[in-house]
Amino acid sequence: MDNSNNNLNSKSTSGNLNKKQKAAILVSFISLLAICFCLSYFITDYFTNPNRLINNEEAENKTVYSENDKYLDDNIYITLKTNDNIDMSENLLNLKKKLNLDDNLTKEALSEKLSDDGYALYEWDNNKLIYTRDSSTDINKFESNKYYLGEENGYISLFKTDSNGNIIESEKKVYSNSKPLANLPEIDQNYIKENKFSFDTKDEALQKLSEMIS
């Protein structure tokens, strides 16, 4: 009798264990299905949700705008000084034309460019930037007594330098009635902007000019 009861208890215990194991397996299976569903949902949403793409574009645009906000305004005044003497005082738009600077400039980029000529930023606010240096350096680096083809207001100009390499303003001529600089081949545009066309005589300069605008 005791053996019979023991056998019954053993079978009952075994049955209970099997039920628990089956329940544990079922719960694990259901949990696995739930995890797979969640993963598939998030992966599908990541690649197909248009709002996510829009938000990303807005974030990129904000970054672009914040970078553009750092560009100096063309109306800000730039003063270049050697000791107590003013070498140049122009708004940024004119300064870029005279020194062949990039269109969009940050304060850091402008300072780096002017440092090549020995200038360091001394004072600044929203309306002006003042750069100073201790010794004089020829900004234009023009040779003396030469004729040059340059650029002014989008057209080719012809000018002459004096014995000190300074431009003789009274002898400058801008050919605004001829072909705009933008219509020339890019290599010629760059050479003119960088004042690389220089001549010993005016006739040589005019001959080159005629070839370029014909």
C-alpha positions as CSV (number, residue, x, y, z in Angstrom):
1,M,0.0,0.0,0.0
2,D,2.8,2.3,0.9
3,N,4.5,1.5,-2.4
4,S,1.4,2.3,-4.3
5,N,1.0,5.7,-2.6
6,N,4.6,6.5,-3.3
7,N,4.2,5.7,-6.9
8,L,1.1,8.0,-7.1
9,N,3.0,10.8,-5.4
10,S,5.9,10.4,-7.7
11,K,3.7,10.5,-10.8
12,S,1.9,13.6,-9.4
13,T,5.2,15.3,-8.7
14,S,6.5,14.4,-12.2
15,G,3.3,15.7,-13.7
16,N,3.5,19.0,-11.8
17,L,7.2,19.4,-13.0
18,N,6.2,18.7,-16.6
19,K,3.4,21.4,-16.3
20,K,5.9,23.9,-14.8
21,Q,8.5,23.2,-17.5
22,K,5.8,23.5,-20.2
23,A,4.6,26.8,-18.7
24,A,8.2,28.1,-18.5
25,I,8.8,27.1,-22.1
26,L,5.6,28.8,-23.2
27,V,6.4,32.0,-21.3
28,S,9.9,32.0,-22.9
29,F,8.5,31.5,-26.3
30,I,6.0,34.2,-25.9
31,S,8.7,36.6,-24.6
32,L,10.9,35.8,-27.5
33,L,8.0,36.5,-29.9
34,A,7.4,39.8,-28.2
35,I,11.1,40.8,-28.4
36,C,11.2,39.9,-32.1
37,F,8.0,41.9,-32.7
38,C,9.4,45.0,-30.9
39,L,12.7,44.8,-32.8
40,S,11.0,44.5,-36.2
41,Y,8.7,47.4,-35.3
42,F,11.6,49.7,-34.4
43,I,13.7,48.7,-37.4
44,T,10.8,49.2,-39.7
45,D,9.9,52.6,-38.1
46,Y,13.5,53.7,-38.3
47,F,13.8,53.2,-42.1
48,T,10.2,54.2,-43.1
49,N,9.1,56.9,-40.7
50,P,8.9,60.2,-42.7
51,N,8.9,62.3,-39.5
52,R,12.3,60.9,-38.6
53,L,13.7,62.0,-42.0
54,I,12.1,65.4,-41.6
55,N,13.5,65.9,-38.2
56,N,17.0,64.9,-39.4
57,E,16.7,67.4,-42.3
58,E,15.6,70.1,-39.9
59,A,18.6,69.3,-37.6
60,E,21.0,69.5,-40.6
61,N,19.4,72.8,-41.7
62,K,19.8,74.2,-38.2
63,T,23.5,73.3,-38.3
64,V,23.9,75.0,-41.7
65,Y,22.2,78.1,-40.6
66,S,24.2,78.3,-37.4
67,E,27.4,78.0,-39.5
68,N,26.2,80.7,-41.9
69,D,25.4,83.0,-38.9
70,K,29.2,83.1,-38.3
71,Y,29.9,84.7,-41.6
72,L,30.9,88.4,-41.4
73,D,28.5,90.9,-42.9
74,D,29.7,92.6,-46.1
75,N,28.9,96.0,-44.5
76,I,31.2,95.5,-41.5
77,Y,34.2,97.9,-41.6
78,I,37.7,96.5,-41.6
79,T,40.6,98.8,-40.6
80,L,44.2,97.7,-41.2
81,K,46.9,99.7,-39.3
82,T,50.6,99.7,-39.2
83,N,51.6,101.2,-35.9
84,D,49.4,104.3,-35.7
85,N,49.0,104.7,-39.5
86,I,45.9,103.5,-41.3
87,D,46.8,101.3,-44.3
88,M,43.3,100.6,-45.4
89,S,39.8,101.2,-44.1
90,E,37.0,99.6,-46.1
91,N,33.8,97.7,-45.7
92,L,34.3,93.9,-46.1
93,L,32.8,93.9,-49.6
94,N,35.4,96.3,-51.0
95,L,38.2,94.7,-49.0
96,K,37.4,91.3,-50.5
97,K,37.6,92.8,-54.0
98,K,40.9,94.5,-53.3
99,L,42.6,91.5,-51.7
100,N,40.8,88.8,-53.7
101,L,39.3,87.2,-50.6
102,D,36.7,84.5,-50.5
103,D,33.0,85.5,-50.6
104,N,32.0,84.0,-47.3
105,L,34.4,84.7,-44.5
106,T,34.3,84.1,-40.8
107,K,36.2,86.3,-38.4
108,E,38.7,83.4,-37.9
109,A,39.2,82.9,-41.7
110,L,39.7,86.7,-42.3
111,S,42.2,86.9,-39.4
112,E,44.2,83.9,-40.8
113,K,44.3,85.5,-44.2
114,L,45.5,88.9,-42.9
115,S,48.1,87.2,-40.7
116,D,50.0,86.4,-43.9
117,D,50.7,90.2,-44.1
118,G,51.5,90.5,-40.4
119,Y,48.2,91.7,-39.2
120,A,46.6,90.6,-35.9
121,L,43.1,91.3,-34.6
122,Y,43.3,94.1,-32.1
123,E,39.7,95.2,-31.5
124,W,36.2,94.2,-32.7
125,D,32.5,94.6,-32.3
126,N,29.4,94.1,-34.4
127,N,30.3,97.1,-36.6
128,K,34.0,96.9,-37.1
129,L,37.2,94.9,-37.0
130,I,40.6,96.5,-36.4
131,Y,43.8,94.8,-37.3
132,T,47.3,96.1,-36.4
133,R,50.9,95.2,-37.1
134,D,54.3,96.6,-36.0
135,S,56.1,96.7,-39.3
136,S,55.1,97.5,-42.9
137,T,54.5,94.8,-45.5
138,D,53.5,95.4,-49.0
139,I,50.0,94.0,-49.2
140,N,49.7,94.0,-52.9
141,K,53.2,92.9,-53.6
142,F,53.2,94.6,-57.0
143,E,56.4,95.1,-58.9
144,S,57.5,98.7,-59.5
145,N,56.9,100.5,-62.9
146,K,54.7,97.7,-64.3
147,Y,51.4,97.5,-66.1
148,Y,48.9,95.0,-64.7
149,L,45.6,93.5,-65.7
150,G,43.3,93.3,-62.7
151,E,39.7,93.0,-61.7
152,E,37.3,95.7,-60.5
153,N,33.5,95.4,-60.2
154,G,33.4,92.3,-62.3
155,Y,35.4,93.7,-65.3
156,I,39.0,93.8,-66.4
157,S,41.0,96.8,-65.3
158,L,44.4,98.1,-66.6
159,F,46.6,99.9,-64.1
160,K,50.2,101.0,-63.6
161,T,52.5,101.0,-60.5
162,D,54.9,103.6,-59.5
163,S,58.5,103.2,-58.4
164,N,57.4,101.9,-55.0
165,G,55.0,99.3,-56.4
166,N,51.9,101.4,-55.6
167,I,49.0,101.7,-58.0
168,I,48.7,105.0,-59.8
169,E,45.0,105.6,-59.5
170,S,44.9,108.3,-62.1
171,E,46.1,105.9,-64.8
172,K,43.7,103.1,-63.9
173,K,41.1,102.2,-66.5
174,V,38.2,99.8,-66.0
175,Y,36.8,98.3,-69.2
176,S,33.2,98.1,-68.1
177,N,31.9,98.3,-71.7
178,S,33.6,95.1,-72.8
179,K,33.3,91.4,-71.9
180,P,32.7,90.8,-68.1
181,L,35.4,88.9,-66.3
182,A,32.9,86.0,-65.7
183,N,32.8,85.3,-69.4
184,L,36.5,84.5,-69.6
185,P,38.0,81.0,-69.1
186,E,38.3,80.2,-65.4
187,I,42.1,80.1,-65.6
188,D,42.2,83.6,-67.0
189,Q,39.8,84.8,-64.4
190,N,42.0,83.5,-61.6
191,Y,45.2,85.0,-63.1
192,I,43.5,88.4,-63.4
193,K,42.1,88.3,-59.8
194,E,45.5,87.4,-58.5
195,N,47.2,90.1,-60.6
196,K,49.5,87.6,-62.4
197,F,49.4,89.4,-65.8
198,S,52.1,92.0,-65.6
199,F,53.9,93.8,-68.5
200,D,56.8,96.2,-69.0
201,T,54.9,98.4,-71.5
202,K,51.3,99.6,-71.9
203,D,51.2,98.3,-75.5
204,E,51.9,94.7,-74.3
205,A,49.2,95.0,-71.7
206,L,46.7,96.3,-74.3
207,Q,47.6,93.5,-76.7
208,K,46.9,90.9,-74.1
209,L,43.7,92.6,-73.1
210,S,42.6,92.7,-76.7
211,E,43.2,88.9,-77.0
212,M,41.1,88.2,-74.0
213,I,38.1,90.3,-74.7
214,S,37.9,89.7,-78.5
